[in-house]
Amino acid sequence: MELGESSLPRRVTRQVMVGSVPVGGGAPITVQSMTITKTADVEGTLQQIYALAAAGADIVRCTCNEIEAAEGLARIVPRSPVPIVADIHHQYRMALAALEAGVHCLRLNPGNIRKPDHIKAVAQECKDRGIPIRIGVNGGSLDPALYAKYGGKVTPEAMVESAEMELAHFHEVDFDDVKISVKASSVPLMIEAYRLLADTVDHPLHLGVTEAGPPPAGLLKATAGMATLLAEGIGDTIRYSLTADPVEEARAGRQLLEILGLRERKNIDLIACPSCGRAEIDVIGVAKQAMEAFGDREIPLQVAVMGCVVNGPGEARDADIGIAAGNKRGHLFVKGRNVAVVPEDAMVSTLVEWAEFIHEHGVDAAIARVDTAKAAREAEKDRALLLAEKGDDVNHSEQRVELIHKRGDDPR
């Protein structure tokens, strides 16, 4: 299967345009994040927007909670590398101000703007300008009437009904350029709410687990919810809501879509062995160094870091490039073929150098510039030394099996 291809189903939806970025209707699933700067700080906000775009964000949301923020948006939007969504709470006039600032989309929370006339006024203005709206239902800010109707608790049915109520106001002014989210901090609740919503409307859906918290738990929660739904074909745009630098959100969103085959790989896919008694290096440390060295370089290759030369090249033979440790040396391999031997302290820098060369010139050109036979001989030599020193059964599993048999044969 080629990169970016997936056997996962896709729910059929209508499409909206957020600036030049299509959402829904079979378009690639997009990644979103939100700035944490004061929007009135134009330069600081733009710096964060550019960092988010570099990390994989296709769309960025900024708060518009005061007139100074709207003024900031007017200066930010023309200089942004990606479409900008204005986040609106409570004050519908801020939505109108954001539209004057030229934003590409609004996010409205139906639990906060409750006067129908205000909601319809914003929808009419968006219709006139050709600007979409995201209905952002949040389990933590559900309309009190709906909360009471469903027994004093947030339910999937209550969240979907909240979205339908907002849609009804939009329909009164013949506005349907809408995408919807029904986020909750509870993963099971979020999953069930989106499933119900997907069965109820054909609008594109924005996925997220709200207030997921700091990594690593926040990453796990958000991934559990969004990956489950994406595997079912539900979801057209996603956002990780982490208590962290928002660049981590954009990077995580991009990686999730690449892992699922829903977007073409943009940066490396680093694989590494879990380590064992045969490991010649600190695999965790070297893998971390490699991730830091590659950073946000746009090198769409699968890169392997293996702890030993015994099984490393074979286990990672499908990787585009990898390196395995052996006898204080690093054995570089390309598509399973040994190509070079380098000092252990040069493993990471060599890996990056070769990955850049392969990305620019291709695998064949990279292999053609070295003596692969010599590299293979050196790898075999170190492999033999390591096996002689530590043996085949480096984790002593066969000894444990023998003990199990002895216990089983004990007549007591």
JOWO-V462895 format. One record per helix or strand of 3 or more residues. SS is the DSSP state (@ for helix, = for strand). FROM is the first residue (numbers start at 1). LEN is the number of residues. Records with the same first field share a line. If there is no record, write none. Layout:
SS = FROM-LEN, FROM-LEN
//
This chain:
= = 15-4, 21-4, 30-5, 59-5, 83-6, 105-4, 132-7, 178-6, 204-4, 237-3, 269-4, 302-5, 321-6, 329-6, 337-7
@ = 42-14, 67-13, 92-10, 116-14, 139-3, 144-6, 156-17, 187-14, 217-15, 246-14, 283-12, 312-4, 344-18, 363-6, 372-19, 397-13
//
